[in-house]
Amino acid sequence: MQGFDLVTDAGLRAFVDRAIVGFEDVQDDAGDTQLSPVEMRAKLLGYPYIRVALIRAYFEAVTKVRLGN
């Protein structure tokens, strides 16, 4: 994906909003889903360290795929 300014918080949020589909499978220790998928997505993406980790994992996966082809 191109056209995202990953240096700014707004750019990071825009990139993650585009790249991440959802967190439907996230559960607590008891195996329950406490929040709706929309609420879970908003909550998790509200944490900067989660956004950075997701972006890092995304680019590592994309780079690995490109190197393998």
MDAnalysis code that builds the backbone (N, CA, C; Angstrom):
import MDAnalysis as mda
import numpy as np

u = mda.Universe.empty(207, n_residues=69, atom_resindex=np.repeat(np.arange(69), 3), trajectory=True)
u.add_TopologyAttr("name", ["N", "CA", "C"] * 69)
u.add_TopologyAttr("resid", np.arange(1, 70))
u.add_TopologyAttr("resname", ["MET", "GLN", "GLY", "PHE", "ASP", "LEU", "VAL", "THR", "ASP", "ALA", "GLY", "LEU", "ARG", "ALA", "PHE", "VAL", "ASP", "ARG", "ALA", "ILE", "VAL", "GLY", "PHE", "GLU", "ASP", "VAL", "GLN", "ASP", "ASP", "ALA", "GLY", "ASP", "THR", "GLN", "LEU", "SER", "PRO", "VAL", "GLU", "MET", "ARG", "ALA", "LYS", "LEU", "LEU", "GLY", "TYR", "PRO", "TYR", "ILE", "ARG", "VAL", "ALA", "LEU", "ILE", "ARG", "ALA", "TYR", "PHE", "GLU", "ALA", "VAL", "THR", "LYS", "VAL", "ARG", "LEU", "GLY", "ASN"])
u.atoms.positions = np.array([
    [0.849, -1.174, 0.000],
    [0.000, 0.000, 0.000],
    [0.893, 1.236, 0.000],
    [0.512, 2.177, -0.800],
    [1.278, 3.407, -0.890],
    [0.387, 4.592, -0.564],
    [1.029, 5.717, -0.273],
    [0.285, 6.939, -0.043],
    [-0.043, 7.223, 1.404],
    [0.585, 6.514, 2.331],
    [0.337, 6.740, 3.749],
    [1.589, 7.326, 4.394],
    [1.417, 8.374, 5.167],
    [2.529, 8.993, 5.893],
    [2.672, 8.286, 7.235],
    [3.555, 7.302, 7.294],
    [3.706, 6.494, 8.503],
    [4.502, 7.194, 9.595],
    [4.874, 8.430, 9.367],
    [5.600, 9.206, 10.376],
    [4.618, 9.894, 11.330],
    [3.429, 10.182, 10.852],
    [2.448, 10.886, 11.678],
    [1.441, 9.902, 12.268],
    [0.851, 10.277, 13.383],
    [-0.166, 9.439, 14.004],
    [-1.363, 9.280, 13.075],
    [-1.758, 10.335, 12.415],
    [-2.890, 10.270, 11.491],
    [-2.593, 9.314, 10.331],
    [-1.377, 9.355, 9.837],
    [-0.984, 8.459, 8.754],
    [-0.962, 7.010, 9.188],
    [-0.463, 6.759, 10.401],
    [-0.459, 5.399, 10.947],
    [-1.882, 4.879, 11.100],
    [-2.752, 5.722, 11.652],
    [-4.151, 5.319, 11.835],
    [-4.820, 5.019, 10.490],
    [-4.569, 5.854, 9.503],
    [-5.170, 5.644, 8.178],
    [-4.682, 4.334, 7.565],
    [-3.395, 4.055, 7.704],
    [-2.833, 2.815, 7.172],
    [-3.455, 1.603, 7.858],
    [-3.493, 1.632, 9.188],
    [-4.040, 0.508, 9.944],
    [-5.531, 0.332, 9.635],
    [-6.261, 1.425, 9.503],
    [-7.685, 1.338, 9.157],
    [-7.879, 0.625, 7.824],
    [-6.962, 0.832, 6.915],
    [-7.051, 0.207, 5.589],
    [-6.558, -1.237, 5.602],
    [-5.520, -1.512, 6.367],
    [-4.874, -2.826, 6.332],
    [-5.540, -3.863, 7.228],
    [-6.107, -3.446, 8.337],
    [-6.662, -4.391, 9.313],
    [-8.165, -4.540, 9.085],
    [-8.587, -5.751, 8.885],
    [-9.996, -6.019, 8.628],
    [-10.786, -6.093, 9.929],
    [-10.306, -6.856, 10.904],
    [-11.044, -6.973, 12.144],
    [-10.352, -7.850, 13.160],
    [-10.952, -7.916, 14.342],
    [-10.424, -8.692, 15.462],
    [-11.519, -9.604, 16.009],
    [-12.267, -10.244, 15.137],
    [-13.406, -11.048, 15.551],
    [-13.034, -12.212, 16.469],
    [-11.821, -12.726, 16.367],
    [-11.421, -13.908, 17.130],
    [-10.762, -13.591, 18.465],
    [-10.680, -12.336, 18.859],
    [-10.046, -11.960, 20.122],
    [-11.003, -12.269, 21.270],
    [-10.484, -13.016, 22.250],
    [-11.294, -13.414, 23.404],
    [-10.523, -13.182, 24.685],
    [-11.254, -13.161, 25.813],
    [-10.590, -13.044, 27.108],
    [-10.122, -14.431, 27.561],
    [-9.556, -14.510, 28.765],
    [-9.003, -15.774, 29.263],
    [-10.054, -16.876, 29.387],
    [-11.307, -16.501, 29.592],
    [-12.385, -17.478, 29.719],
    [-12.952, -17.905, 28.367],
    [-12.445, -17.313, 27.285],
    [-12.926, -17.647, 25.954],
    [-14.140, -16.861, 25.517],
    [-14.463, -15.810, 26.256],
    [-15.620, -14.986, 25.922],
    [-15.202, -13.758, 25.126],
    [-16.089, -13.308, 24.274],
    [-15.901, -12.056, 23.557],
    [-16.680, -10.995, 24.310],
    [-15.983, -10.045, 24.904],
    [-16.626, -9.040, 25.743],
    [-17.162, -7.856, 24.942],
    [-16.556, -7.586, 23.812],
    [-16.939, -6.427, 23.013],
    [-17.367, -6.874, 21.625],
    [-18.151, -6.048, 20.973],
    [-18.503, -6.327, 19.578],
    [-17.231, -6.181, 18.733],
    [-17.200, -6.768, 17.554],
    [-16.018, -6.623, 16.691],
    [-15.653, -5.163, 16.415],
    [-16.650, -4.313, 16.260],
    [-16.395, -2.891, 16.000],
    [-15.773, -2.235, 17.230],
    [-16.308, -2.534, 18.414],
    [-15.760, -1.973, 19.650],
    [-14.349, -2.493, 19.918],
    [-14.131, -3.788, 19.670],
    [-12.804, -4.376, 19.875],
    [-11.773, -3.736, 18.953],
    [-12.136, -3.543, 17.702],
    [-11.230, -2.918, 16.732],
    [-10.867, -1.514, 17.185],
    [-11.866, -0.735, 17.569],
    [-11.622, 0.641, 18.013],
    [-10.743, 0.668, 19.256],
    [-11.007, -0.233, 20.197],
    [-10.225, -0.256, 21.430],
    [-8.771, -0.628, 21.159],
    [-8.552, -1.712, 20.411],
    [-7.180, -2.165, 20.155],
    [-6.397, -1.165, 19.308],
    [-7.029, -0.614, 18.291],
    [-6.316, 0.339, 17.437],
    [-6.130, 1.689, 18.109],
    [-6.737, 1.881, 19.252],
    [-6.530, 3.095, 20.025],
    [-5.184, 3.133, 20.741],
    [-4.551, 1.978, 20.863],
    [-3.243, 1.897, 21.523],
    [-2.128, 2.044, 20.490],
    [-1.278, 3.066, 20.635],
    [-0.211, 3.268, 19.653],
    [0.711, 2.059, 19.503],
    [1.038, 1.383, 20.599],
    [1.970, 0.258, 20.496],
    [1.355, -0.913, 19.727],
    [0.048, -1.041, 19.746],
    [-0.599, -2.088, 18.953],
    [-0.579, -1.710, 17.483],
    [-0.835, -0.441, 17.177],
    [-0.779, -0.003, 15.775],
    [0.610, -0.221, 15.201],
    [1.636, 0.133, 15.954],
    [3.017, -0.026, 15.473],
    [3.337, -1.505, 15.269],
    [2.937, -2.359, 16.208],
    [3.203, -3.798, 16.082],
    [2.493, -4.382, 14.862],
    [1.261, -3.965, 14.618],
    [0.529, -4.460, 13.452],
    [1.183, -4.010, 12.150],
    [1.625, -2.778, 12.113],
    [2.302, -2.272, 10.913],
    [3.608, -3.023, 10.689],
    [4.363, -3.238, 11.739],
    [5.627, -3.981, 11.629],
    [5.369, -5.395, 11.100],
    [4.383, -6.072, 11.671],
    [4.064, -7.434, 11.232],
    [3.597, -7.447, 9.778],
    [2.820, -6.461, 9.397],
    [2.345, -6.368, 8.017],
    [3.525, -6.268, 7.052],
    [4.449, -5.344, 7.330],
    [5.568, -5.158, 6.417],
    [6.536, -6.337, 6.434],
    [6.699, -6.991, 7.570],
    [7.531, -8.189, 7.608],
    [6.921, -9.285, 6.743],
    [5.615, -9.450, 6.809],
    [4.942, -10.466, 6.001],
    [5.023, -10.139, 4.512],
    [4.792, -8.883, 4.164],
    [4.848, -8.484, 2.756],
    [6.268, -8.655, 2.221],
    [7.256, -8.284, 3.000],
    [8.648, -8.405, 2.561],
    [9.017, -9.871, 2.366],
    [8.578, -10.729, 3.293],
    [8.857, -12.153, 3.198],
    [8.238, -12.744, 1.935],
    [7.028, -12.341, 1.619],
    [6.354, -12.841, 0.419],
    [7.107, -12.396, -0.813],
    [7.524, -11.133, -0.847],
    [8.240, -10.623, -2.025],
    [9.578, -11.321, -2.199],
    [10.288, -11.580, -1.117],
    [11.580, -12.254, -1.203],
    [11.417, -13.696, -1.656],
    [10.309, -14.308, -1.312],
    [10.072, -15.698, -1.680],
    [9.658, -15.899, -3.128],
    [9.244, -14.846, -3.785],
    [8.796, -14.970, -5.197],
    [9.922, -14.795, -6.155],
])
